[in-house]
Amino acid sequence: MTCQDCRHFFITHEARYPYSCRAMRFKSARMPGEDVREASGQPCLHFQPRLSRRAARADRA
């Protein structure tokens, strides 16, 4: 389970804080999941698998 596989993860255009999480509403210099684990001692509880492009298209239809 990594941030890159989560539907809430995205890359920002800010050089100092290039990684962000929509669910937790914060930006970070590291992967957001690392910050969550460091702060709480638990893995991110907002993780949701990213949909494949085919599944995303099916959801819209």
C-alpha distance matrix in Angstrom:
0.0 3.8 7.0 8.5 6.8 8.0 11.7 12.7 12.1 15.2 17.4 20.7 24.0 24.6 24.9 24.4 21.3 19.6 16.1 16.0 14.4 16.6 15.6 16.3 19.1 18.9 18.9 18.0 19.0 15.6 12.1 12.3 9.3 11.5 14.4 13.2 12.3 15.7 17.6 16.6 15.3 12.5 8.9 9.2 10.9 11.3 7.9 9.3 8.5 10.9 14.0 15.7 19.0 21.0 19.4 19.8 23.4 24.0 22.9 25.5 28.3
3.8 0.0 3.8 5.4 5.5 6.9 10.6 11.2 9.5 12.3 14.0 17.3 20.5 21.0 21.2 20.8 17.8 15.9 12.6 13.0 12.0 14.7 14.5 14.9 17.1 16.5 15.9 14.9 15.5 12.2 8.7 9.5 7.3 9.4 12.4 12.0 11.7 14.6 16.7 16.5 15.6 13.3 9.7 9.4 12.0 11.6 8.5 10.2 9.4 10.6 14.2 15.6 18.4 21.0 19.8 19.7 23.2 24.4 23.3 25.4 28.4
7.0 3.8 0.0 3.8 5.3 5.2 8.4 8.0 5.8 8.7 10.6 13.8 17.2 17.8 18.4 18.0 14.7 12.8 9.3 9.3 8.4 11.2 11.6 12.1 13.8 13.2 12.6 12.0 13.2 10.4 6.7 7.0 6.1 8.9 11.1 11.0 11.9 14.5 16.0 16.3 16.3 14.2 10.7 9.1 11.7 10.3 7.8 9.5 9.3 9.6 13.4 15.2 17.5 20.4 19.2 18.4 21.9 23.4 22.0 23.7 27.0
8.5 5.4 3.8 0.0 3.8 5.6 8.1 9.0 6.3 7.9 9.6 13.2 16.3 17.6 18.1 18.5 15.5 12.8 9.9 10.5 10.3 12.7 13.8 14.9 16.0 15.4 14.3 13.9 14.5 12.1 8.7 10.0 9.8 12.1 14.4 14.7 15.6 18.0 19.7 20.0 19.9 17.8 14.2 12.8 15.0 13.2 10.3 10.7 9.3 8.4 11.8 12.7 14.7 17.9 17.3 16.5 19.8 21.6 20.7 22.2 25.4
6.8 5.5 5.3 3.8 0.0 3.8 6.7 8.9 7.8 10.2 12.7 16.2 19.5 21.0 21.8 22.1 18.9 16.4 13.2 13.1 11.9 13.5 13.8 15.6 17.2 17.4 16.9 16.9 17.9 15.3 11.7 12.2 11.2 14.0 16.4 15.8 16.4 19.4 20.9 20.6 20.3 17.6 13.8 12.4 13.8 12.0 8.6 8.1 5.8 5.5 8.9 10.2 12.9 15.6 14.5 14.3 17.8 19.1 18.2 20.3 23.2
8.0 6.9 5.2 5.6 3.8 0.0 3.8 5.4 5.6 8.9 12.1 15.2 18.8 20.1 21.4 21.5 18.0 15.8 12.3 11.1 9.1 10.2 10.1 12.2 14.0 14.7 15.0 15.6 17.3 15.1 11.4 10.8 10.0 13.5 15.1 14.0 15.3 18.4 19.2 18.8 19.1 16.3 12.6 10.3 11.2 8.8 5.7 5.3 4.8 4.9 8.6 11.1 13.6 16.2 14.5 13.7 17.3 18.6 17.0 18.9 22.1
11.7 10.6 8.4 8.1 6.7 3.8 0.0 3.8 5.7 8.2 11.8 14.5 18.0 19.8 21.7 22.1 18.5 16.3 13.1 11.2 8.9 8.6 9.1 12.1 13.2 14.7 15.2 16.6 18.8 17.2 13.8 12.7 12.8 16.4 17.4 16.2 18.1 21.1 21.4 21.0 21.9 19.0 15.6 12.7 12.8 9.6 7.6 5.9 5.8 4.2 7.1 10.0 11.7 14.4 12.6 10.9 14.6 16.0 14.0 15.5 19.0
12.7 11.2 8.0 9.0 8.9 5.4 3.8 0.0 3.8 6.6 10.3 12.4 16.1 17.4 19.5 19.5 15.7 14.1 10.8 8.2 5.3 4.9 5.8 8.5 9.4 10.9 11.8 13.6 16.2 15.0 12.0 10.2 11.0 14.5 14.8 13.8 16.3 18.9 18.7 18.7 20.1 17.6 14.5 11.2 11.7 8.2 7.5 7.4 8.8 8.0 10.9 13.8 15.1 18.0 16.1 14.1 17.5 19.1 16.7 17.8 21.4
12.1 9.5 5.8 6.3 7.8 5.6 5.7 3.8 0.0 3.8 7.1 9.8 13.5 14.7 16.4 16.5 12.9 10.8 7.4 5.8 4.7 6.4 8.3 9.7 10.1 10.3 9.9 11.1 13.1 11.9 8.9 8.1 9.5 12.6 13.2 13.1 15.4 17.6 18.1 18.7 19.7 17.7 14.5 11.7 13.3 10.4 9.1 9.7 10.2 8.9 12.2 14.3 15.6 18.9 17.7 15.8 19.1 21.1 19.2 20.1 23.7
15.2 12.3 8.7 7.9 10.2 8.9 8.2 6.6 3.8 0.0 3.8 6.5 10.0 11.8 13.7 14.5 11.2 8.6 6.2 5.4 6.4 7.6 10.7 11.8 11.0 10.8 9.5 10.9 12.5 12.2 10.0 10.0 12.2 14.7 15.1 15.7 18.2 19.9 20.4 21.5 22.7 21.0 18.0 15.2 16.9 14.0 12.9 13.1 13.2 11.1 13.8 15.3 15.7 19.3 18.7 16.3 19.2 21.7 20.1 20.4 24.0
17.4 14.0 10.6 9.6 12.7 12.1 11.8 10.3 7.1 3.8 0.0 3.8 6.8 8.7 10.3 11.6 8.9 5.6 4.9 6.1 8.8 10.5 13.8 14.2 12.8 11.6 9.2 10.0 10.6 11.1 10.0 10.9 13.6 15.3 15.6 17.1 19.5 20.6 21.3 23.0 24.1 22.9 20.1 17.7 19.9 17.3 16.1 16.7 16.5 14.3 16.9 17.8 17.9 21.7 21.6 19.2 21.7 24.6 23.3 23.2 26.8
20.7 17.3 13.8 13.2 16.2 15.2 14.5 12.4 9.8 6.5 3.8 0.0 3.8 5.5 8.1 9.6 7.1 4.9 5.9 6.6 9.8 11.0 14.6 14.5 12.3 10.8 8.0 9.5 10.4 12.1 11.9 12.3 15.6 16.9 16.5 18.2 21.0 21.6 21.9 23.9 25.5 24.7 22.2 19.6 21.7 19.1 18.6 19.4 19.6 17.5 19.9 21.1 20.8 24.6 24.4 21.7 24.0 26.9 25.4 24.9 28.5
24.0 20.5 17.2 16.3 19.5 18.8 18.0 16.1 13.5 10.0 6.8 3.8 0.0 3.8 6.4 9.0 8.1 6.3 8.9 10.2 13.5 14.6 18.2 18.0 15.4 13.7 10.7 11.8 11.8 14.2 14.7 15.5 18.9 19.8 19.4 21.4 24.1 24.4 24.8 27.1 28.6 28.1 25.7 23.2 25.5 22.9 22.4 23.1 23.1 20.8 22.9 23.7 23.0 26.8 27.1 24.3 26.2 29.4 28.0 27.2 30.7
24.6 21.0 17.8 17.6 21.0 20.1 19.8 17.4 14.7 11.8 8.7 5.5 3.8 0.0 3.8 5.6 5.4 5.3 8.6 10.1 13.7 15.3 18.6 17.6 14.9 12.5 9.2 9.8 9.5 12.6 14.0 14.7 18.3 18.6 17.7 20.1 22.8 22.6 22.8 25.5 27.2 27.1 25.1 22.9 25.4 23.1 23.0 24.3 24.7 22.8 25.4 26.4 26.1 29.9 29.9 27.2 29.3 32.4 30.8 30.2 33.8
24.9 21.2 18.4 18.1 21.8 21.4 21.7 19.5 16.4 13.7 10.3 8.1 6.4 3.8 0.0 3.8 5.7 5.7 9.4 12.0 15.8 17.9 21.0 19.8 17.6 14.7 11.0 10.2 8.5 11.7 13.8 15.3 18.7 18.3 17.7 20.6 22.9 22.2 23.0 25.9 27.2 27.5 25.6 23.9 26.7 24.9 24.4 25.9 26.1 24.4 27.1 27.9 27.8 31.6 31.8 29.3 31.6 34.6 33.3 32.9 36.4
24.4 20.8 18.0 18.5 22.1 21.5 22.1 19.5 16.5 14.5 11.6 9.6 9.0 5.6 3.8 0.0 3.8 6.2 9.2 11.4 15.0 17.5 20.1 18.2 16.2 12.8 9.3 7.9 6.1 9.8 12.5 13.6 17.1 16.3 15.1 18.3 20.5 19.4 20.0 23.2 24.6 25.2 23.8 22.2 25.2 23.7 23.7 25.7 26.3 25.0 28.1 29.2 29.6 33.3 33.1 30.7 33.3 36.1 34.5 34.3 38.0
21.3 17.8 14.7 15.5 18.9 18.0 18.5 15.7 12.9 11.2 8.9 7.1 8.1 5.4 5.7 3.8 0.0 3.8 5.8 7.6 11.2 13.7 16.3 14.5 12.7 9.4 5.6 4.7 4.4 7.8 9.7 10.3 13.9 13.7 12.5 15.3 17.8 17.3 17.6 20.5 22.1 22.3 20.6 18.8 21.6 20.0 20.0 21.9 22.7 21.6 24.7 26.1 26.6 30.3 29.9 27.5 30.2 32.9 31.1 31.1 34.8
19.6 15.9 12.8 12.8 16.4 15.8 16.3 14.1 10.8 8.6 5.6 4.9 6.3 5.3 5.7 6.2 3.8 0.0 3.8 6.8 10.6 13.1 16.0 15.1 13.4 10.8 7.1 6.5 5.9 7.9 8.9 10.2 13.6 13.9 13.6 16.1 18.4 18.5 19.3 21.8 23.0 22.7 20.5 18.6 21.4 19.4 18.8 20.3 20.6 19.0 22.0 23.1 23.4 27.2 27.0 24.7 27.3 30.1 28.6 28.7 32.3
16.1 12.6 9.3 9.9 13.2 12.3 13.1 10.8 7.4 6.2 4.9 5.9 8.9 8.6 9.4 9.2 5.8 3.8 0.0 3.8 7.2 10.2 12.7 11.9 11.0 8.6 5.7 5.3 6.3 6.6 6.1 6.8 10.1 11.1 11.1 13.0 15.4 16.1 16.8 18.8 20.0 19.3 17.0 14.9 17.6 15.7 15.0 16.6 17.1 15.9 19.1 20.6 21.4 25.0 24.5 22.4 25.3 27.8 26.1 26.5 30.2
16.0 13.0 9.3 10.5 13.1 11.1 11.2 8.2 5.8 5.4 6.1 6.6 10.2 10.1 12.0 11.4 7.6 6.8 3.8 0.0 3.8 6.6 9.2 8.5 7.4 5.8 4.2 6.1 8.7 9.0 7.7 6.4 9.7 11.7 10.9 11.9 14.9 16.0 16.0 17.6 19.3 18.3 16.0 13.2 15.4 13.0 13.0 14.6 15.8 14.8 17.9 19.9 20.8 24.3 23.2 20.9 23.9 26.2 24.1 24.5 28.2
14.4 12.0 8.4 10.3 11.9 9.1 8.9 5.3 4.7 6.4 8.8 9.8 13.5 13.7 15.8 15.0 11.2 10.6 7.2 3.8 0.0 3.8 5.6 5.5 5.6 5.8 6.6 8.6 11.7 11.1 8.9 6.4 8.7 11.6 10.9 10.6 13.8 15.5 15.1 16.0 17.8 16.3 13.8 10.6 12.1 9.5 9.9 11.5 13.3 12.8 16.0 18.6 19.8 22.9 21.4 19.2 22.5 24.3 21.9 22.6 26.3
16.6 14.7 11.2 12.7 13.5 10.2 8.6 4.9 6.4 7.6 10.5 11.0 14.6 15.3 17.9 17.5 13.7 13.1 10.2 6.6 3.8 0.0 3.8 5.6 4.9 7.2 8.9 11.8 15.0 14.8 12.7 10.1 12.1 15.2 14.2 13.4 16.7 18.6 17.7 18.2 20.4 18.5 16.2 12.5 13.0 9.7 10.7 11.5 13.6 12.8 15.4 18.3 19.1 22.0 20.2 17.7 20.8 22.4 19.7 20.1 23.9
15.6 14.5 11.6 13.8 13.8 10.1 9.1 5.8 8.3 10.7 13.8 14.6 18.2 18.6 21.0 20.1 16.3 16.0 12.7 9.2 5.6 3.8 0.0 3.8 5.6 8.4 11.0 13.4 16.8 16.1 13.6 10.5 11.4 14.8 13.7 11.9 15.1 17.4 16.1 15.9 18.2 16.0 13.9 10.2 9.9 6.6 8.6 9.8 12.8 13.1 15.7 19.0 20.4 22.9 20.6 18.4 21.8 22.9 19.9 20.8 24.5
16.3 14.9 12.1 14.9 15.6 12.2 12.1 8.5 9.7 11.8 14.2 14.5 18.0 17.6 19.8 18.2 14.5 15.1 11.9 8.5 5.5 5.6 3.8 0.0 3.8 5.8 9.0 11.1 14.7 14.2 12.3 8.7 10.1 12.8 11.0 9.3 12.9 14.6 12.9 13.2 15.9 14.4 12.9 9.4 9.9 7.8 10.2 12.5 15.4 15.9 18.9 22.1 23.6 26.3 24.1 22.0 25.4 26.6 23.7 24.6 28.2
19.1 17.1 13.8 16.0 17.2 14.0 13.2 9.4 10.1 11.0 12.8 12.3 15.4 14.9 17.6 16.2 12.7 13.4 11.0 7.4 5.6 4.9 5.6 3.8 0.0 3.8 7.1 10.3 14.0 14.4 13.2 10.0 12.4 14.8 12.7 12.0 15.7 16.8 15.2 16.1 19.0 17.8 16.4 13.0 13.7 11.2 13.3 15.0 17.6 17.3 20.1 23.0 23.9 26.9 25.0 22.5 25.5 27.1 24.2 24.6 28.3
18.9 16.5 13.2 15.4 17.4 14.7 14.7 10.9 10.3 10.8 11.6 10.8 13.7 12.5 14.7 12.8 9.4 10.8 8.6 5.8 5.8 7.2 8.4 5.8 3.8 0.0 3.8 6.7 10.4 11.2 10.8 7.9 11.0 12.6 10.2 10.6 14.3 14.8 13.4 15.2 17.9 17.4 16.1 13.1 14.8 12.9 14.5 16.7 18.9 18.6 21.7 24.3 25.3 28.5 26.9 24.5 27.6 29.5 26.8 27.2 31.0
18.9 15.9 12.6 14.3 16.9 15.0 15.2 11.8 9.9 9.5 9.2 8.0 10.7 9.2 11.0 9.3 5.6 7.1 5.7 4.2 6.6 8.9 11.0 9.0 7.1 3.8 0.0 3.8 7.2 8.7 8.9 7.3 11.0 12.0 10.1 11.7 15.0 15.1 14.6 16.9 19.0 18.7 17.2 14.7 17.0 15.1 15.9 18.0 19.5 18.8 22.0 24.1 25.0 28.4 27.3 24.9 27.9 30.1 27.8 28.1 31.9
18.0 14.9 12.0 13.9 16.9 15.6 16.6 13.6 11.1 10.9 10.0 9.5 11.8 9.8 10.2 7.9 4.7 6.5 5.3 6.1 8.6 11.8 13.4 11.1 10.3 6.7 3.8 0.0 3.8 5.2 6.6 6.1 9.7 9.6 7.9 10.6 13.2 12.8 13.1 15.8 17.4 17.6 16.2 14.4 17.4 16.2 16.5 19.0 20.2 19.8 23.3 25.1 26.2 29.7 28.8 26.7 29.8 32.0 30.0 30.5 34.3
19.0 15.5 13.2 14.5 17.9 17.3 18.8 16.2 13.1 12.5 10.6 10.4 11.8 9.5 8.5 6.1 4.4 5.9 6.3 8.7 11.7 15.0 16.8 14.7 14.0 10.4 7.2 3.8 0.0 3.8 6.9 8.2 11.3 10.2 9.4 12.7 14.6 13.8 14.8 17.8 18.8 19.4 17.9 16.8 20.0 19.1 18.9 21.3 22.0 21.5 24.9 26.4 27.4 31.0 30.4 28.5 31.5 33.9 32.2 32.7 36.4
15.6 12.2 10.4 12.1 15.3 15.1 17.2 15.0 11.9 12.2 11.1 12.1 14.2 12.6 11.7 9.8 7.8 7.9 6.6 9.0 11.1 14.8 16.1 14.2 14.4 11.2 8.7 5.2 3.8 0.0 3.8 6.1 8.3 6.8 7.2 10.5 11.7 11.3 13.1 15.7 16.1 16.5 14.8 14.1 17.6 17.1 16.4 19.0 19.6 19.5 23.1 24.5 26.1 29.5 28.8 27.3 30.5 32.6 31.0 32.0 35.5
12.1 8.7 6.7 8.7 11.7 11.4 13.8 12.0 8.9 10.0 10.0 11.9 14.7 14.0 13.8 12.5 9.7 8.9 6.1 7.7 8.9 12.7 13.6 12.3 13.2 10.8 8.9 6.6 6.9 3.8 0.0 3.8 5.4 5.5 7.0 9.1 10.3 11.2 13.0 14.7 15.1 14.5 12.2 11.2 14.7 13.9 12.9 15.4 15.9 15.9 19.6 21.2 23.0 26.2 25.4 24.0 27.4 29.3 27.7 28.9 32.4
12.3 9.5 7.0 10.0 12.2 10.8 12.7 10.2 8.1 10.0 10.9 12.3 15.5 14.7 15.3 13.6 10.3 10.2 6.8 6.4 6.4 10.1 10.5 8.7 10.0 7.9 7.3 6.1 8.2 6.1 3.8 0.0 3.8 5.4 5.2 6.3 8.7 10.0 10.7 12.2 13.3 12.6 10.5 8.7 11.9 11.1 10.9 13.8 15.1 15.5 19.2 21.4 23.3 26.4 25.0 23.5 27.0 28.7 26.7 27.9 31.5
9.3 7.3 6.1 9.8 11.2 10.0 12.8 11.0 9.5 12.2 13.6 15.6 18.9 18.3 18.7 17.1 13.9 13.6 10.1 9.7 8.7 12.1 11.4 10.1 12.4 11.0 11.0 9.7 11.3 8.3 5.4 3.8 0.0 3.8 5.4 5.0 6.1 8.5 9.9 10.5 10.7 9.5 6.9 5.9 9.6 9.7 9.0 12.3 13.7 14.9 18.7 20.9 23.3 26.1 24.5 23.6 27.2 28.5 26.6 28.3 31.7
11.5 9.4 8.9 12.1 14.0 13.5 16.4 14.5 12.6 14.7 15.3 16.9 19.8 18.6 18.3 16.3 13.7 13.9 11.1 11.7 11.6 15.2 14.8 12.8 14.8 12.6 12.0 9.6 10.2 6.8 5.5 5.4 3.8 0.0 3.8 5.4 5.2 6.1 8.6 10.1 9.8 9.8 8.3 8.7 12.5 13.2 12.6 16.0 17.1 18.3 22.1 24.0 26.4 29.3 27.9 27.0 30.6 32.0 30.2 31.9 35.3
14.4 12.4 11.1 14.4 16.4 15.1 17.4 14.8 13.2 15.1 15.6 16.5 19.4 17.7 17.7 15.1 12.5 13.6 11.1 10.9 10.9 14.2 13.7 11.0 12.7 10.2 10.1 7.9 9.4 7.2 7.0 5.2 5.4 3.8 0.0 3.8 5.5 5.1 6.1 8.5 9.6 10.2 9.7 9.3 12.7 13.3 13.7 17.2 18.9 20.0 23.8 26.0 28.2 31.2 29.6 28.3 31.9 33.3 31.2 32.6 36.2
13.2 12.0 11.0 14.7 15.8 14.0 16.2 13.8 13.1 15.7 17.1 18.2 21.4 20.1 20.6 18.3 15.3 16.1 13.0 11.9 10.6 13.4 11.9 9.3 12.0 10.6 11.7 10.6 12.7 10.5 9.1 6.3 5.0 5.4 3.8 0.0 3.8 5.5 5.2 5.9 7.5 7.2 6.8 6.1 9.2 10.3 11.3 15.0 17.2 18.8 22.5 25.1 27.5 30.2 28.2 27.1 30.8 31.9 29.5 31.2 34.7
12.3 11.7 11.9 15.6 16.4 15.3 18.1 16.3 15.4 18.2 19.5 21.0 24.1 22.8 22.9 20.5 17.8 18.4 15.4 14.9 13.8 16.7 15.1 12.9 15.7 14.3 15.0 13.2 14.6 11.7 10.3 8.7 6.1 5.2 5.5 3.8 0.0 3.8 5.6 5.4 4.8 5.0 5.3 6.8 10.0 12.1 12.4 16.2 18.0 20.0 23.7 26.1 28.8 31.4 29.4 28.8 32.5 33.4 31.3 33.3 36.6
15.7 14.6 14.5 18.0 19.4 18.4 21.1 18.9 17.6 19.9 20.6 21.6 24.4 22.6 22.2 19.4 17.3 18.5 16.1 16.0 15.5 18.6 17.4 14.6 16.8 14.8 15.1 12.8 13.8 11.3 11.2 10.0 8.5 6.1 5.1 5.5 3.8 0.0 3.8 5.8 5.6 7.9 9.0 10.4 13.5 15.4 15.9 19.7 21.5 23.2 27.0 29.3 31.8 34.5 32.8 31.9 35.6 36.7 34.6 36.3 39.8
17.6 16.7 16.0 19.7 20.9 19.2 21.4 18.7 18.1 20.4 21.3 21.9 24.8 22.8 23.0 20.0 17.6 19.3 16.8 16.0 15.1 17.7 16.1 12.9 15.2 13.4 14.6 13.1 14.8 13.1 13.0 10.7 9.9 8.6 6.1 5.2 5.6 3.8 0.0 3.8 6.0 8.2 10.0 10.4 12.8 14.6 16.1 19.9 22.2 24.0 27.6 30.3 32.7 35.4 33.4 32.2 35.9 36.9 34.5 36.1 39.6
16.6 16.5 16.3 20.0 20.6 18.8 21.0 18.7 18.7 21.5 23.0 23.9 27.1 25.5 25.9 23.2 20.5 21.8 18.8 17.6 16.0 18.2 15.9 13.2 16.1 15.2 16.9 15.8 17.8 15.7 14.7 12.2 10.5 10.1 8.5 5.9 5.4 5.8 3.8 0.0 3.8 5.3 8.0 8.9 10.5 13.1 14.7 18.5 21.1 23.3 26.8 29.7 32.3 34.7 32.4 31.5 35.3 35.9 33.4 35.3 38.7
15.3 15.6 16.3 19.9 20.3 19.1 21.9 20.1 19.7 22.7 24.1 25.5 28.6 27.2 27.2 24.6 22.1 23.0 20.0 19.3 17.8 20.4 18.2 15.9 19.0 17.9 19.0 17.4 18.8 16.1 15.1 13.3 10.7 9.8 9.6 7.5 4.8 5.6 6.0 3.8 0.0 3.8 7.0 9.4 11.4 14.4 15.2 19.0 21.1 23.6 27.1 29.7 32.6 34.9 32.7 32.2 36.0 36.5 34.3 36.5 39.7
12.5 13.3 14.2 17.8 17.6 16.3 19.0 17.6 17.7 21.0 22.9 24.7 28.1 27.1 27.5 25.2 22.3 22.7 19.3 18.3 16.3 18.5 16.0 14.4 17.8 17.4 18.7 17.6 19.4 16.5 14.5 12.6 9.5 9.8 10.2 7.2 5.0 7.9 8.2 5.3 3.8 0.0 3.8 6.5 8.0 11.3 12.0 15.6 17.7 20.5 23.8 26.6 29.6 31.6 29.3 29.0 32.8 33.1 30.9 33.3 36.4
8.9 9.7 10.7 14.2 13.8 12.6 15.6 14.5 14.5 18.0 20.1 22.2 25.7 25.1 25.6 23.8 20.6 20.5 17.0 16.0 13.8 16.2 13.9 12.9 16.4 16.1 17.2 16.2 17.9 14.8 12.2 10.5 6.9 8.3 9.7 6.8 5.3 9.0 10.0 8.0 7.0 3.8 0.0 3.8 6.2 9.0 8.7 12.3 14.1 16.8 20.3 22.9 25.9 28.0 25.8 25.5 29.3 29.7 27.7 30.1 33.2
9.2 9.4 9.1 12.8 12.4 10.3 12.7 11.2 11.7 15.2 17.7 19.6 23.2 22.9 23.9 22.2 18.8 18.6 14.9 13.2 10.6 12.5 10.2 9.4 13.0 13.1 14.7 14.4 16.8 14.1 11.2 8.7 5.9 8.7 9.3 6.1 6.8 10.4 10.4 8.9 9.4 6.5 3.8 0.0 3.8 5.5 5.9 9.7 12.2 14.6 18.0 20.9 23.7 25.9 23.6 22.9 26.7 27.2 24.9 27.1 30.3
10.9 12.0 11.7 15.0 13.8 11.2 12.8 11.7 13.3 16.9 19.9 21.7 25.5 25.4 26.7 25.2 21.6 21.4 17.6 15.4 12.1 13.0 9.9 9.9 13.7 14.8 17.0 17.4 20.0 17.6 14.7 11.9 9.6 12.5 12.7 9.2 10.0 13.5 12.8 10.5 11.4 8.0 6.2 3.8 0.0 3.8 5.6 8.7 11.9 14.7 17.6 20.9 23.7 25.5 22.7 22.2 25.9 26.0 23.5 25.8 28.9
11.3 11.6 10.3 13.2 12.0 8.8 9.6 8.2 10.4 14.0 17.3 19.1 22.9 23.1 24.9 23.7 20.0 19.4 15.7 13.0 9.5 9.7 6.6 7.8 11.2 12.9 15.1 16.2 19.1 17.1 13.9 11.1 9.7 13.2 13.3 10.3 12.1 15.4 14.6 13.1 14.4 11.3 9.0 5.5 3.8 0.0 3.8 6.4 9.9 12.0 14.9 18.3 20.8 22.8 20.0 19.0 22.7 23.1 20.4 22.4 25.7
7.9 8.5 7.8 10.3 8.6 5.7 7.6 7.5 9.1 12.9 16.1 18.6 22.4 23.0 24.4 23.7 20.0 18.8 15.0 13.0 9.9 10.7 8.6 10.2 13.3 14.5 15.9 16.5 18.9 16.4 12.9 10.9 9.0 12.6 13.7 11.3 12.4 15.9 16.1 14.7 15.2 12.0 8.7 5.9 5.6 3.8 0.0 3.8 6.6 9.1 12.2 15.4 18.2 20.2 17.7 17.1 20.9 21.3 19.1 21.4 24.5
9.3 10.2 9.5 10.7 8.1 5.3 5.9 7.4 9.7 13.1 16.7 19.4 23.1 24.3 25.9 25.7 21.9 20.3 16.6 14.6 11.5 11.5 9.8 12.5 15.0 16.7 18.0 19.0 21.3 19.0 15.4 13.8 12.3 16.0 17.2 15.0 16.2 19.7 19.9 18.5 19.0 15.6 12.3 9.7 8.7 6.4 3.8 0.0 3.8 6.4 8.9 12.3 15.1 16.8 14.0 13.6 17.4 17.6 15.4 17.9 20.9
8.5 9.4 9.3 9.3 5.8 4.8 5.8 8.8 10.2 13.2 16.5 19.6 23.1 24.7 26.1 26.3 22.7 20.6 17.1 15.8 13.3 13.6 12.8 15.4 17.6 18.9 19.5 20.2 22.0 19.6 15.9 15.1 13.7 17.1 18.9 17.2 18.0 21.5 22.2 21.1 21.1 17.7 14.1 12.2 11.9 9.9 6.6 3.8 0.0 3.8 6.3 9.1 12.3 14.0 11.6 11.8 15.6 15.9 14.5 17.1 19.9
10.9 10.6 9.6 8.4 5.5 4.9 4.2 8.0 8.9 11.1 14.3 17.5 20.8 22.8 24.4 25.0 21.6 19.0 15.9 14.8 12.8 12.8 13.1 15.9 17.3 18.6 18.8 19.8 21.5 19.5 15.9 15.5 14.9 18.3 20.0 18.8 20.0 23.2 24.0 23.3 23.6 20.5 16.8 14.6 14.7 12.0 9.1 6.4 3.8 0.0 3.8 6.5 9.1 11.4 9.7 9.1 12.8 13.9 12.7 14.9 17.8
14.0 14.2 13.4 11.8 8.9 8.6 7.1 10.9 12.2 13.8 16.9 19.9 22.9 25.4 27.1 28.1 24.7 22.0 19.1 17.9 16.0 15.4 15.7 18.9 20.1 21.7 22.0 23.3 24.9 23.1 19.6 19.2 18.7 22.1 23.8 22.5 23.7 27.0 27.6 26.8 27.1 23.8 20.3 18.0 17.6 14.9 12.2 8.9 6.3 3.8 0.0 3.8 6.4 7.9 5.9 5.8 9.4 10.2 9.5 11.9 14.5
15.7 15.6 15.2 12.7 10.2 11.1 10.0 13.8 14.3 15.3 17.8 21.1 23.7 26.4 27.9 29.2 26.1 23.1 20.6 19.9 18.6 18.3 19.0 22.1 23.0 24.3 24.1 25.1 26.4 24.5 21.2 21.4 20.9 24.0 26.0 25.1 26.1 29.3 30.3 29.7 29.7 26.6 22.9 20.9 20.9 18.3 15.4 12.3 9.1 6.5 3.8 0.0 3.8 5.4 5.2 6.1 8.7 9.9 10.6 12.6 14.6
19.0 18.4 17.5 14.7 12.9 13.6 11.7 15.1 15.6 15.7 17.9 20.8 23.0 26.1 27.8 29.6 26.6 23.4 21.4 20.8 19.8 19.1 20.4 23.6 23.9 25.3 25.0 26.2 27.4 26.1 23.0 23.3 23.3 26.4 28.2 27.5 28.8 31.8 32.7 32.3 32.6 29.6 25.9 23.7 23.7 20.8 18.2 15.1 12.3 9.1 6.4 3.8 0.0 3.8 5.5 5.0 6.2 8.7 9.9 10.9 12.7
21.0 21.0 20.4 17.9 15.6 16.2 14.4 18.0 18.9 19.3 21.7 24.6 26.8 29.9 31.6 33.3 30.3 27.2 25.0 24.3 22.9 22.0 22.9 26.3 26.9 28.5 28.4 29.7 31.0 29.5 26.2 26.4 26.1 29.3 31.2 30.2 31.4 34.5 35.4 34.7 34.9 31.6 28.0 25.9 25.5 22.8 20.2 16.8 14.0 11.4 7.9 5.4 3.8 0.0 3.8 5.4 5.2 6.4 8.8 10.2 11.0
19.4 19.8 19.2 17.3 14.5 14.5 12.6 16.1 17.7 18.7 21.6 24.4 27.1 29.9 31.8 33.1 29.9 27.0 24.5 23.2 21.4 20.2 20.6 24.1 25.0 26.9 27.3 28.8 30.4 28.8 25.4 25.0 24.5 27.9 29.6 28.2 29.4 32.8 33.4 32.4 32.7 29.3 25.8 23.6 22.7 20.0 17.7 14.0 11.6 9.7 5.9 5.2 5.5 3.8 0.0 3.8 5.4 5.0 6.2 8.8 10.1
19.8 19.7 18.4 16.5 14.3 13.7 10.9 14.1 15.8 16.3 19.2 21.7 24.3 27.2 29.3 30.7 27.5 24.7 22.4 20.9 19.2 17.7 18.4 22.0 22.5 24.5 24.9 26.7 28.5 27.3 24.0 23.5 23.6 27.0 28.3 27.1 28.8 31.9 32.2 31.5 32.2 29.0 25.5 22.9 22.2 19.0 17.1 13.6 11.8 9.1 5.8 6.1 5.0 5.4 3.8 0.0 3.8 5.4 5.1 6.5 9.0
23.4 23.2 21.9 19.8 17.8 17.3 14.6 17.5 19.1 19.2 21.7 24.0 26.2 29.3 31.6 33.3 30.2 27.3 25.3 23.9 22.5 20.8 21.8 25.4 25.5 27.6 27.9 29.8 31.5 30.5 27.4 27.0 27.2 30.6 31.9 30.8 32.5 35.6 35.9 35.3 36.0 32.8 29.3 26.7 25.9 22.7 20.9 17.4 15.6 12.8 9.4 8.7 6.2 5.2 5.4 3.8 0.0 3.8 5.4 5.3 6.5
24.0 24.4 23.4 21.6 19.1 18.6 16.0 19.1 21.1 21.7 24.6 26.9 29.4 32.4 34.6 36.1 32.9 30.1 27.8 26.2 24.3 22.4 22.9 26.6 27.1 29.5 30.1 32.0 33.9 32.6 29.3 28.7 28.5 32.0 33.3 31.9 33.4 36.7 36.9 35.9 36.5 33.1 29.7 27.2 26.0 23.1 21.3 17.6 15.9 13.9 10.2 9.9 8.7 6.4 5.0 5.4 3.8 0.0 3.8 5.4 5.3
22.9 23.3 22.0 20.7 18.2 17.0 14.0 16.7 19.2 20.1 23.3 25.4 28.0 30.8 33.3 34.5 31.1 28.6 26.1 24.1 21.9 19.7 19.9 23.7 24.2 26.8 27.8 30.0 32.2 31.0 27.7 26.7 26.6 30.2 31.2 29.5 31.3 34.6 34.5 33.4 34.3 30.9 27.7 24.9 23.5 20.4 19.1 15.4 14.5 12.7 9.5 10.6 9.9 8.8 6.2 5.1 5.4 3.8 0.0 3.8 5.6
25.5 25.4 23.7 22.2 20.3 18.9 15.5 17.8 20.1 20.4 23.2 24.9 27.2 30.2 32.9 34.3 31.1 28.7 26.5 24.5 22.6 20.1 20.8 24.6 24.6 27.2 28.1 30.5 32.7 32.0 28.9 27.9 28.3 31.9 32.6 31.2 33.3 36.3 36.1 35.3 36.5 33.3 30.1 27.1 25.8 22.4 21.4 17.9 17.1 14.9 11.9 12.6 10.9 10.2 8.8 6.5 5.3 5.4 3.8 0.0 3.8
28.3 28.4 27.0 25.4 23.2 22.1 19.0 21.4 23.7 24.0 26.8 28.5 30.7 33.8 36.4 38.0 34.8 32.3 30.2 28.2 26.3 23.9 24.5 28.2 28.3 31.0 31.9 34.3 36.4 35.5 32.4 31.5 31.7 35.3 36.2 34.7 36.6 39.8 39.6 38.7 39.7 36.4 33.2 30.3 28.9 25.7 24.5 20.9 19.9 17.8 14.5 14.6 12.7 11.0 10.1 9.0 6.5 5.3 5.6 3.8 0.0
